[in-house]
Amino acid sequence: MGKLKDFENQRAGRLIEFNGQKYKLISVPYNLSLDEINFLKQISNLFDKKDFFINAGEDRIEIYLNRINLDEFIKKTELILEGNERRKALFEKILEGIDSIKSYGLKSGQRVYVDYDKERKVKSRKEKERERGKYFYALNHNFENKNNDLPKEFENKIICGDSEKILKAFPDNCIDLIFTSPPYNFGLDYENHRDAMSWENYFEKLFKIFDECIRVLKFGGKDSCKCSALVFGLYSDSSYNFQFFHE
Ligand SMILES: C[S@@+](CC[C@H](N)C(=O)[O-])C[C@H]1O[C@@H](n2cnc3c(N)ncnc32)[C@H](O)[C@@H]1O
């Protein structure tokens, strides 16, 4: 065995470091036969030790998990079960062990058990806010902060049509949450929408609809827009977009 470092009190599984690599360690009590120990070695050898390995003792199995593609794991392992019922039961136990760790990230089809949430943490939040500015609302906004009720005729309805026209019938500040997924202008084949406009026309229409969204959104309400990184980053002139949101 190599060098092992134990980190106590990890929320989701026991985090350890082995030979300089971090793993979640799952320990499953199990009385293993020689055939089973051999079977576990075969499974373990299917993967890069940096990602995943199994250490089989006489009375327990230790599963070291850094990252794993579970579908691939199941497919590869099924090939060496050889219809053996004891191997099958053992395999189930291992799957159960892996599945007991509920906290993981997903990357290229792999479950990532270690440090998957690291890059998302914001460090020195206050300092960064100071550097880039802090906007809860657009710059120098003059939004009305009195909210209105949603007219009864719009309650519990699915209304189909052009959002720009439909939203015009709504009063100001009457919607709590807007969730929108506008077209990306990639050239997709929609029945009633031409998804290949000039960028100028595309943004002109989009911003007219966003203007309506902002108008009908309650003061303190939330607007969530699912949009393409390409639309808002690469293809378009991004200053155009940022200008809109700041205004
Ligand atoms: C990116 S897709 C969103 C698909 C949607 N999330 C779904 O699961 O069906 C964009 C959709 O917006 C629709 N669309 C385009 N212009 C619109 C407009 N002015 N008002 C309302 N919907 C519009 C398109 O027809 C398309 O269905």
The ligand as a Gaussian input file, in Angstrom:
#p B3LYP/6-31G(d) Opt

LIG

0 1
 C      -34.854000      27.669000     -27.988000
 S      -36.519000      27.246000     -28.396000
 C      -37.184000      26.892000     -26.845000
 C      -37.889000      25.630000     -26.871000
 C      -38.677000      25.330000     -25.599000
 N      -37.830000      25.448000     -24.428000
 C      -39.266000      23.953000     -25.716000
 O      -38.846000      23.046000     -24.962000
 O      -40.110000      23.768000     -26.572000
 C      -37.217000      28.781000     -28.850000
 C      -38.719000      28.755000     -29.085000
 O      -39.192000      30.120000     -29.149000
 C      -40.222000      30.196000     -30.125000
 N      -40.363000      31.601000     -30.530000
 C      -39.670000      32.284000     -31.464000
 N      -40.091000      33.567000     -31.518000
 C      -41.053000      33.707000     -30.582000
 C      -41.859000      34.795000     -30.163000
 N      -41.769000      35.991000     -30.715000
 N      -42.734000      34.580000     -29.171000
 C      -42.869000      33.363000     -28.592000
 N      -42.119000      32.296000     -28.947000
 C      -41.229000      32.458000     -29.931000
 C      -39.728000      29.269000     -31.230000
 O      -40.814000      28.866000     -32.039000
 C      -39.142000      28.121000     -30.401000
 O      -40.116000      27.154000     -30.138000

